[in-house]
C-alpha cells in the first residue's frame, strides 16, 4: 500500500497571475479576498491539508535603490494582511487548515497569542501560525529599528517568544469556562493563571484574556533552513516547509529534522515535512514537456524579477554585480538559506545571469501528464521517506484546476492522497498519517 502524502499550497494575499490570456479579472478579484475563497474551496475539495499565506512588511527598494521593480512586478507590494483573510476563508470552508504568517520580530507576543486564539475559535480549530523571524531591514525600519537583529539572535528571541505564546494559550485550564446559569459564574477564576514570564527578551504577565480555541495551541508551521533555523523548527513546528533541491538533499533534510526532533524530546512522526514543488502539467507528457521548455527560456523580465526577489530577501543589492561574471562571496544578515540555495544552483563557474535564469524553490522538476507526475511523486517520496508536497508558482484558477482536478484525483486513485478529512481540526488531520 503506498504511503499517503500531505498536500498544501504556498500563497500570498496579493495579486495572483493577471496578465495571462486566461486570468480574467484576477487582478481585481483578489483585493476583497473573493479570488482566494474560490481557490481555497477548490483545494479543500481536493482534501489539501492546508494553505499557507506568506507575508512581508515592506515595499522593497533594495534592488537598484528604487521601489520601481517591486511595484512593477507586484513582488512584495501591494499585499494585504493575511490574518483577517483567515476569518473570511474560515466562513467559506469546513476542514482545510488555514495558516497565516506573523513575525516574532515585530508582533508583541500577547497580541499574537490573542489573535490566533480568536482565529482558532472562529475557524473551529483550523488555524495555523507560520512562524518567521523576518529577514528584511526595510521591515525593521517600519517598527522603529534601523536594522534587524542578528540572524541567530532572531532565533534565540523566537525560541523565547514561542514559549511565551504557548504559555498564554495554556493560561486557561480545561474546564475554566463554566457558564453555570444557577450560580451565575461564567468562568472559574481558579483555572485562569497569569504566566509571569520574565526572560531575556520578553516580559509578559498574562493570562490571555481570550479563551483557547479547539486546538488550544494552534498548529505551528516553519521553514527553517539554516542550522539554527532547523533546530528551531524541529523543536516547535507541526509542519515544515522545505526548499531542498534533489532527492538526496530532500532526504538529508528530513533525516536531520527528525534527529533534531528526537534531541528536542519530540516524536519525529509529529512533524510533517513538505517540499516545495511547481509541477508542469498537461494532457500528455509531450505537451507538458513543451510547456516546461517554453517556461525555461529566460526573459529580461524574468531575470530582473529573480534578482529583485533575491535582493529584497537578502538585503543585498544584486544590481551591483556584473551579470556575466561569477558572483563574489556574499554574506547577509537576511535570508541566508535563500542566498545559499541561489548560489549553489549552478556549477561553481556559473555567472549571475545563468544562476538567475535557473528555476528555484523546486524540490524536483515534475513534468508530465497527471498520471506521470503522480507516479514521479510516489517514486521520489518512497526514496525520501515522507511527508508531502507544498505547491507553489504562478497562481491562477487555471493552474489550481490543473492540480486539484487533474493531479490530485490521479494521486487519490493511486492511494497517495486522502479522499476525506479524517478529523475536524488541522493538527488532527496532520497526524492522521
C-alpha positions in Angstrom: 0.0 0.0 0.0 1.6 3.4 -1.0 2.2 6.0 1.7 -0.3 8.8 1.7 1.2 12.3 1.1 0.2 15.5 2.8 -0.6 18.4 0.4 -0.5 22.1 0.9 -0.2 25.3 -1.2 2.0 28.4 -0.7 0.1 31.6 -1.2 0.3 35.4 -0.7 -2.6 37.8 -0.1 -1.6 39.8 -3.1 -2.4 39.8 -6.8 -2.3 36.4 -8.5 -1.4 36.0 -12.2 -3.2 38.8 -14.0 -1.6 39.2 -17.5 -2.2 35.8 -19.0 -4.9 35.0 -21.6 -7.0 33.0 -19.0 -6.5 35.3 -16.0 -9.8 37.2 -16.4 -10.3 39.7 -13.6 -7.8 38.1 -11.2 -6.0 41.5 -10.8 -9.1 42.9 -9.2 -10.8 39.9 -7.5 -8.1 39.3 -5.0 -8.4 42.6 -3.2 -11.6 41.7 -1.3 -10.5 38.0 -0.9 -13.1 36.5 -3.2 -10.4 35.1 -5.5 -8.9 33.3 -2.6 -12.2 32.0 -1.4 -12.7 30.4 -4.8 -9.3 28.7 -5.0 -9.1 27.6 -1.3 -12.5 26.0 -1.6 -11.2 24.1 -4.7 -8.2 23.0 -2.6 -10.5 21.8 0.2 -12.4 19.8 -2.4 -9.2 18.1 -3.2 -8.6 17.4 0.5 -5.5 19.5 0.9 -4.1 19.6 4.5 -3.6 23.3 4.4 -3.0 26.6 2.6 -0.1 28.7 3.9 -0.2 32.5 3.4 3.3 34.1 3.5 3.6 37.8 4.4 6.1 40.6 4.4 6.0 44.1 5.9 7.7 46.5 3.5 7.9 47.9 0.0 11.3 46.9 -1.1 13.8 49.4 -2.7 16.9 47.3 -2.2 17.2 46.3 -5.9 18.8 49.3 -7.6 17.9 51.6 -4.8 14.3 52.0 -6.0 10.8 50.7 -5.3 10.2 50.5 -9.1 10.9 46.8 -9.6 8.9 45.7 -6.5 5.8 47.7 -7.5 6.1 47.0 -11.3 6.1 43.2 -10.7 3.9 43.2 -7.6 6.7 41.3 -5.7 6.1 42.5 -2.1 3.6 45.2 -2.6 0.7 45.7 -2.8 0.0 43.0 -0.3 -2.7 42.7 2.4 -2.6 41.3 5.9 -3.4 37.6 5.7 -4.8 37.4 9.3 -8.2 38.9 8.6 -8.4 36.8 5.5 -8.3 33.7 7.6 -11.6 34.6 9.2 -13.2 35.0 5.8 -11.8 31.8 4.5 -13.0 30.1 7.6 -16.6 31.2 6.9 -16.4 29.6 3.4 -14.6 26.3 4.2 -15.1 23.5 6.7 -12.0 21.3 7.1 -8.9 22.7 5.3 -6.1 24.1 7.6 -5.6 27.9 7.3 -2.0 29.1 8.0 -1.1 32.8 8.3 2.4 34.2 8.7 3.3 36.5 11.6 6.8 37.7 12.6 8.3 37.2 16.1 10.4 40.3 15.4 7.5 42.7 15.3 4.3 41.4 16.9 4.1 41.6 20.7 3.6 38.0 22.0 0.4 38.8 23.8 -1.3 40.3 20.7 -0.2 37.4 18.5 -1.4 34.8 21.0 -4.8 36.6 21.3 -5.2 36.9 17.5 -4.5 33.2 16.8 -6.7 32.0 19.8 -9.5 34.1 18.4 -9.0 32.8 14.8 -8.8 29.2 16.1 -12.2 29.7 17.6 -13.6 31.4 14.5 -12.4 28.6 12.3 -13.4 25.8 14.7 -9.8 24.6 15.2 -8.3 25.1 11.7 -5.8 27.9 12.2 -2.1 27.7 12.0 0.8 30.1 12.6 3.7 30.3 10.1 6.5 31.4 12.5 9.0 33.7 10.9 11.7 35.9 12.3 11.7 38.2 9.2 14.8 38.9 7.1 14.4 42.4 5.7 15.9 45.5 7.3 13.2 47.6 5.5 10.6 45.8 7.5 12.5 46.5 10.7 12.5 50.2 9.8 8.7 50.2 9.9 8.8 49.1 13.5 11.3 51.6 15.0 14.5 49.7 14.3 17.4 50.7 12.0 18.1 47.1 11.0 17.1 43.6 12.0 18.6 41.8 15.0 21.5 39.4 14.1 20.4 36.2 12.3 20.9 33.7 15.2 19.8 36.2 17.8 16.5 36.4 16.0 16.1 32.7 16.5 17.0 33.0 20.2 14.3 35.6 20.5 11.9 33.4 18.6 12.6 30.4 20.9 11.6 32.5 23.9 8.7 34.2 22.0 7.1 30.9 21.1 7.4 29.7 24.6 5.6 32.8 25.9 2.8 32.4 23.3 2.3 28.8 24.3 2.1 29.7 28.0 -0.5 32.3 27.1 -2.6 29.8 25.2 -2.3 27.4 28.2 -3.2 30.1 30.7 -6.8 28.9 30.7 -7.1 25.3 32.2 -9.6 22.8 30.8 -12.9 23.5 32.4 -12.2 27.2 33.1 -15.3 28.2 31.1 -18.2 27.3 33.4 -21.3 29.2 32.2 -23.3 28.0 35.1 -26.8 29.6 34.9 -27.7 28.6 38.5 -24.6 30.2 40.2 -24.1 32.9 37.6 -20.5 32.0 37.2 -19.2 32.4 33.7 -15.6 31.5 34.2 -13.7 29.9 37.1 -11.0 32.3 38.2 -9.1 29.4 39.9 -8.5 27.9 36.5 -7.1 31.0 34.8 -3.5 31.9 35.6 -1.0 34.7 35.0 2.2 33.4 33.4 4.5 36.0 35.0 7.1 35.5 32.3 10.4 37.4 32.6 13.0 36.3 30.1 16.0 37.7 28.2 13.8 39.4 25.6 10.2 39.5 26.8 8.3 40.3 29.9 4.6 39.3 29.9 2.3 39.0 32.8 -0.8 37.2 31.3 -3.2 35.5 31.5 -4.6 35.7 28.0 -8.0 37.4 28.0 -9.3 35.3 25.2 -10.5 31.7 25.5 -8.3 29.0 24.0 -9.6 27.5 20.7 -10.4 23.9 19.9 -6.7 23.2 19.3 -5.6 25.1 22.4 -2.2 25.5 20.8 -2.7 26.2 17.0 -0.6 24.3 14.6 2.8 25.8 14.0 4.5 25.9 10.6 8.1 26.8 10.0 10.6 27.0 7.1 14.0 26.7 8.9 16.8 26.1 6.6 20.0 27.3 8.4 21.4 25.1 11.2 19.8 27.4 13.8 16.6 27.5 11.8 16.4 23.7 11.6 16.9 23.3 15.3 14.1 25.9 15.9 11.8 24.1 13.5 12.5 20.7 15.0 11.7 22.0 18.5 8.4 23.8 17.7 6.9 23.0 14.3 4.0 20.7 13.4 4.8 21.1 9.8 7.9 22.3 8.0 8.3 23.8 4.5 11.5 22.8 2.8 13.0 24.1 -0.4 15.7 21.4 -0.7 16.7 20.6 -4.3 17.0 16.9 -5.4 16.1 13.7 -3.8 19.4 13.3 -1.8 19.1 16.8 -0.3 15.4 16.3 0.5 16.2 13.1 2.3 19.1 14.6 4.2 16.9 17.5 5.3 14.1 15.3 6.6 16.5 12.9 8.4 18.3 15.9 10.0 15.0 17.3 11.2 13.8 14.0 12.6 17.1 13.6 14.5 16.9 17.1 15.9 13.3 16.4 16.9 14.5 13.4 19.0 17.2 15.6 20.6 14.4 18.1 21.5 12.4 15.4 23.1 9.8 15.1 20.4 8.3 12.3 18.4 9.7 12.9 14.8 6.4 11.5 13.4 4.6 14.5 14.8 6.5 16.8 12.3 5.4 16.7 8.7 8.0 18.0 6.2 6.5 19.3 2.9 8.8 20.0 -0.1 8.2 23.0 -2.4 7.3 21.9 -5.9 5.9 23.5 -9.1 4.8 20.7 -11.4 4.3 21.4 -15.1 1.2 19.5 -16.2 -0.7 19.0 -19.4 -2.8 16.3 -21.1 0.2 14.4 -22.3 3.8 14.1 -21.4 4.8 15.7 -24.7 2.6 18.7 -24.2 3.9 19.2 -20.6 7.5 18.9 -21.8 6.9 21.5 -24.5 5.3 23.8 -21.8 8.2 23.3 -19.5 10.7 24.1 -22.3 8.8 27.4 -23.1 8.9 28.4 -19.4 12.6 27.6 -19.2 13.6 30.2 -21.8 14.9 33.2 -19.7 13.5 36.6 -20.4 14.8 40.1 -19.3 11.7 40.5 -17.1 12.2 37.1 -15.5 15.9 37.8 -14.9 15.1 41.2 -13.3 12.3 39.7 -11.2 14.5 36.8 -9.9 17.3 39.2 -8.8 14.9 41.7 -7.3 13.4 39.0 -5.2 16.8 37.9 -4.0 17.8 41.5 -3.3 14.7 42.0 -1.1 15.1 38.8 0.9 18.8 39.1 1.5 19.2 42.9 1.9 21.9 42.7 -0.9 21.5 44.8 -4.0 22.3 42.5 -6.9 22.5 45.3 -9.4 26.0 46.0 -8.1 27.3 42.7 -9.6 28.1 42.0 -13.3 25.5 39.7 -14.8 28.0 37.8 -16.9 30.6 37.2 -14.1 30.7 34.7 -11.3 29.2 36.4 -8.2 31.7 37.2 -5.5 31.5 35.8 -1.9 28.4 37.3 -0.4 27.3 37.4 3.3 23.9 38.5 4.6 22.0 39.1 7.9 18.9 38.5 5.8 17.5 35.2 4.4 20.7 33.0 4.4 19.0 29.8 3.2 17.6 31.6 0.1 21.0 33.1 -0.7 22.8 29.8 -0.3 20.3 27.9 -2.4 20.6 30.5 -5.1 24.4 30.4 -5.2 24.7 26.7 -5.3 22.1 26.1 -8.1 24.7 26.0 -10.9 28.3 24.9 -11.4 31.0 26.8 -9.5 31.7 28.9 -12.5 28.1 29.8 -13.2 27.5 33.5 -13.9 25.0 35.6 -12.1 22.9 35.6 -15.3 22.9 31.9 -15.5 22.0 31.4 -11.8 19.1 33.9 -12.1 17.8 32.1 -15.2 17.6 28.7 -13.4 14.4 27.5 -11.7 14.3 27.9 -7.9 12.3 26.7 -5.0 11.5 23.4 -6.6 12.5 20.1 -4.9 12.1 18.0 -8.1 11.1 19.2 -11.6 8.0 17.2 -12.0 6.8 17.4 -15.7 4.2 15.3 -17.5 0.6 14.2 -17.5 -1.3 13.9 -14.2 -0.6 10.1 -14.3 3.1 10.6 -15.0 3.6 13.3 -12.3 1.7 11.2 -9.7 4.0 8.3 -10.4 7.1 10.5 -10.2 5.9 11.9 -6.9 5.4 8.4 -5.5 8.9 7.3 -6.6 10.5 10.4 -5.1 8.7 10.1 -1.8 9.5 6.4 -1.5 13.1 7.3 -1.5 12.8 10.4 0.7 10.6 8.8 3.3 7.9 11.4 3.6 5.9 13.5 4.1 4.3 15.5 1.3 4.5 18.5 -1.1 3.8 22.2 -1.0 2.7 23.6 -4.3 4.0 27.0 -5.4 4.4 29.0 -8.6 2.3 31.3 -10.7 -1.2 31.4 -9.3 -4.4 31.4 -11.3 -7.7 29.5 -11.4 -6.3 27.5 -14.3 -3.1 26.5 -12.5 -5.1 25.5 -9.5 -7.5 23.4 -11.6 -4.6 21.5 -13.2 -3.6 20.4 -9.7 -6.9 19.9 -7.9 -8.9 18.5 -10.8 -6.0 16.7 -12.7 -3.1 15.7 -10.5 -4.8 15.1 -7.1 -7.6 12.8 -8.4 -4.8 10.7 -10.0 -2.9 10.6 -6.7 -6.1 9.6 -4.9 -6.7 6.7 -7.4 -3.1 5.5 -6.5 -3.7 5.8 -2.8 -1.3 8.7 -2.5 -3.7 11.3 -1.2 -6.6 11.4 1.2 -10.1 11.2 -0.2 -11.7 12.5 3.0 -10.7 14.5 6.0 -10.4 12.2 9.0 -10.8 14.8 11.7 -12.2 18.2 12.4 -9.1 20.1 13.5 -6.0 21.0 11.5 -3.5 19.3 13.8 -5.5 16.1 14.0 -5.6 15.8 10.2 -1.8 16.4 10.1 -1.3 13.5 12.4 -3.8 11.2 10.6 -1.0 9.6 8.7 
